[in-house]
């Protein structure tokens, strides 16, 4: 009867009746009680709440629900998220009705939350019983089976048996046994059989409503009459713990609401096969959402707890933040520009959602601009906890954005490199477009030679130090290179601005100039910067550093070229020319980003003075100050410092483990899948690797501690940690790579063989590229798992709590004349790491700072979950790509 | 005879049809690699230079005889992987041997409670009993409390992860719409990615306080440890069970649909029974994960080793096999370390055994399902 879908402008379909509405309210009530039960369990609201507190609580719930339901309703009305299922609509409606009712009841009745919950359970019991009876008396049109089924009978039998045992066992003043049989056993058997019979015996509509109604009635009555009240306690003699009202009431409520939801969902779908499906699906859905809720709750909780310590004293200049913000800004622009596609969404709504991220990032950027225009510091002050002499002390701190125009070179390099790669990937090619000039082709041929020469010179400088020390060769070469780059970058602008024909004509004709000038300039300047680094010279002509200045000029020139091309592009209708000019725009932007990156690299290479350009200053030291992440612990200081050593340690562990495990595992996977004969040997290896992958990590720790450490200098060491974790990672790499290689269709190999390609070339150019997405995803997820691994580390790396200095692996390498010729003391010493630091705080007991622990756990989560985010995104991306191809 | 062996070796290293001159370059690499391994065993100081020579020879071979070199390198990777795996296993067993020899059956001593050996699943008639069961100073070690703690924690975890995990797998493979699946599946994966030490930290700081207030306990308890480990084992059960459900041929559920069955009837009577062995494999793997879980348990249960009295007291606490290793290894004497190795081997054997069993089940199923398609 009420099966069809509602029409879009109706709340619920006309055919649904009071019975359906009542059951929807029942389901909604069960959801509300479930949530309230959870909240009381987590102590978010006291069970003894009365009066105003209770009214406020329900009012808050009502407001939140009304907001949520309202937003979804608006989206549904706007056809963004069309909600057509009338059951969903009914439950939403029921939620509002139920919560309004509860809020009114909280105002009208002078009772505590516990009593209220008892009353709700009683109401739910009444609803279920009424629904069942109404269906049995054929007052409503339902479709019940003959019986509720053996499975349900069994389940209720077990529930009844447990209830019986507890009730009889806890009744005061009854003998504990009758003729040698414990009385609780009798109670259990009696109620168990009774409930089972009541479920299986009558028709389905009674069988699946009366038993839950009875149980709910008992629960509700116990709570409402305060037989089990808030202060109730029961500690059985032989257990170390016991039960309190504070834990039993929420448990009753949670269990009761699950029963209600199942039974009411059955009623709602008119029993029978359809009813069972609705009931079962409701519980399955609830379970799935609960799992995700647990995940979200854990991540949120750790974030909330850790974020205050992790960001103490965080200060950043507005320009630095703007530099960091540029890549996301570009991405959001691209996202907003993306073509509409053929989604079923309402066009306006779709546009809206495309623009929202752009608006958010854009407004942030404007805010930053405002900060250095007005020159005021933006500050969010708050307090965070530190531990001084085993007692918690609150310190004042603030997160602030200063109007500083100073930017660190690392930020420039990272942002610029990201943008350069992004634009270059979007850029097609202008190789065969436009006029070929004779001089230009000679420049094109000369460029690689010049770059090669510079590279050679760099090698000479690295090998034997500055040659002909007296002569300023370094400065001369770098200056010459810079001048050449300036010429290259400025070359395209002249013919673009002046010349015959329309702007589009000129741009089209001079494509080669753009191509060679911009890209060649970037390549040559890169070589110059590398040379600067080897020559340890910062060429200066008077007050200016030619390399930096040329980079700025070239960046400006590239931007101008991009702008001109973009303007020309607007004016053309021709499709081919449109594309060519589009490529010129991306090329110009890529070159600009590349030149800006080179400014950062130039500063890093010369490392003497900051590069000053008007008020903007790019230096080794930026305006970013993040003590929690960039400092070691400060013993006996006013501020606690940070966890930099632990972060560095974790990074080195991950790098070392991957360096060892990934090539080895990948090679083994290729051999096992492509070369080895599939049979007993590969099967045994597969079983063994799988078994090793599920082996407890602590066992690997035992191996590392007993075997590796005595052979690696006999103390806890970073190298031992890297090797131990790589042994853990190895089986996973083999498993995932094998799976990815196996999933490459045999047709690919056959087609390649049919073309006469030999086996190795097939593997290299067909199999591995096709398997790469799977391998990369698997390895990223595996590495994420390794990054959070703790158990083996505490055996082979130890656990440091307040490390002050980070391990210096790169600086630790030293060459010796005796074997083994290369040593690295840093690798053979212990280091802090994020997971072991959390463990150290746990074992330190009262002298471990919980707030620092939360911050470390938060950082660890950030590290691990970013690996997961990258892995999962990559997988989704590749899967989509494969599906669309 | 000798020439036959040489030919076999040559084929194993070079593959079936090597190009001319490959033997020399590849052979040089093989020799250098063998040299490296010998150096590691005999004169570790020279291992690095010889390894560098191997790398150089391989790089040369890569340019001249790429196909053969690639084959050789992947073969080397395989051999090294297999050797590593075998070596770890053998070494563990060897390290545990001294403790076996020294203590024998005493490692399974049952505590004496109230003057009598504690009832222990009818094993109390077979095993020795003593007042003291864990006292490193006196050299008294019994793994019984550790084993029992592991059993309780795993049972509670299994009770949570089993049903909820199977329901989650049903949701992902049968119930969820595509869009919902795109949200829920990564969500569960991320749940698997949360490091165990974070779970442990939450358990240690938050949940142990909760249980003191709500369950009148003194802090550490199996109940909380089991709950947390259950949540951690959940994703394993979900993903493996989901694979099993997904491998049920569509033709079977199509047949059910053609008979007019609802989706729930199809799931209940066709999919789940057909995938039942895969689901049991999932639960076995989940239990394996729960047994091997270390840091969360170590943080929540603490370092105490004590008998659980009565056996089913889920509010009690004692180290498990894994957490005993984590807590004791650093400060342990040599004899304690040997006993910890016994615990490690026990864990290894149990969990690896579970993995092998579940793989066997899965393999059999995939053969069956392929037969039916």
Interface residues (C-beta under 8 A of the other chain):
Chain A: X41 X43 X233 X235 X238 X239 X240 X241 X242 X243 X244 X246 X247 X273 X274 X276 X277 X280 X281 X283 X284 X285 X287 X288 X290 X291 X292 X294 X295 X296 X298 X299 X301 X302 X663 X664 X665 X666 X667 X668 X670 X671 X672 X674 X675 X676 X685 X687 X688 X689 X690 X691 X692 X693 X694 X695 X696 X697 X698 X699 X700 X701 X702 X703 X705 X706 X707 X711 X727 X730 X731 X734 X758 X759 X760 X761 X763 X764 X781 X784 X785 X787 X788 X789 X790 X791 X794 X795 X798 X818 X819 X820 X821 X822 X835 X838 X839 X841 X842 X850 X853 X854 X857 X860 X861 X864 X865 X867 X868 X872 X876
Chain B: X15 X43 X44 X45 X46 X47 X48 X49 X66 X67 X70 X71 X73 X74 X75 X76 X77 X78 X80 X81 X82 X84 X85 X88 X91 X92 X95 X164 X167 X168 X170 X171 X172 X175 X176 X182 X183 X184 X186 X187 X188 X189 X190 X191 X193 X194 X195 X196 X197 X198 X199 X200 X201 X202 X204 X205 X206 X210 X211 X213 X214 X215 X216 X217 X218 X221 X223 X231 X234 X238 X261 X262 X263 X264 X265 X267 X268 X285 X288 X289 X291 X292 X293 X294 X295 X298 X299 X309 X310 X313 X314 X315 X316 X322 X325 X326 X329 X330 X337 X340 X341 X344 X347 X348 X351 X352 X354 X355 X356 X359
